[in-house]
């Protein structure tokens, strides 16, 4: 399961990187917020895999996941509206 999650996380990160390069080097009208549609799930999966069992670091991980999930929600909203 860890290998599959790592593969999915890296794949989503690669897609986000390609989209970022596309925004930089082309004139296609494209919202940079769409990059977060792939980057946020990649970061959330990575943080879940690295989350410790106990302690203050776990609280930090939960806050980090909540913040990234909020950004992901804004990206989805931008995708639906825009």
N, C-alpha and C positions, 0 to 999 in steps of 0.2 A: 504494500500500500504506500509506503514511503517513496518508493521509486516512481510509482505512477503519479503521486502528488508533485514530486520534484520535476518530473517530465512536463506535466501540465503547467506548472508555475513557470518553468523556463520557456515553454512554448508561448505562453501569454506575454511574457516579458519580451521575447523576440518580436512578436507581432506588434507590440507597443513601440518598440524601437524602430521597426520598419515604418510604422505610421508616422512617427516623429520625423524621420528622415524625409518622408514623402511631403510632410508639411513644410520642411525647410527648403527643399530643392525643387518643388513644383509650384505651379500657379493654380492648382485645383482649389476651389473654394471648399474649405474643410475646417471644421471647428477643432481647435486643439483639445477641447474637452473630451472628444471622442477617444483620445488616446487613453484616458482614464477608464474607459470601458474594458480595456484589456490589462492595463497596469494595476488597477486596484485589486482585481481578483488574484493576480499574481502575488502581490504583496501580502494579501490576507492569507493565502495558502502557505506562503513561506513563514509568516509569523505563527500560524497554527502549528506548523511542523517544529518550530524552534521554541515554542512556549514551554517554560519550566513548570514543574508540578506545583511548587509552592513559592511563597515569598513575594517581595515587592516587585520583582521582575515580572511576575505573572500579572499583577495589576497594571504595570506599564504596558504589557502586551495587550491586555483587554482594552485599554484606552486607545492604544495605537490602532487596533482592529476597528474599534468604533469610529475613530476619525477617518480611517480609510474607507470604511463602509459608507460614511456620510458623503465623502467625495464621489464614491461610486454611484450613490443615489442621485447626486446632482448631475453626474454625467448621463445617467439613464433619463432623467428628466429633460436634459438638453437634447438628447437623442429623440425623445418622443415629441417634444414641442418644436424643435428646430427642424 
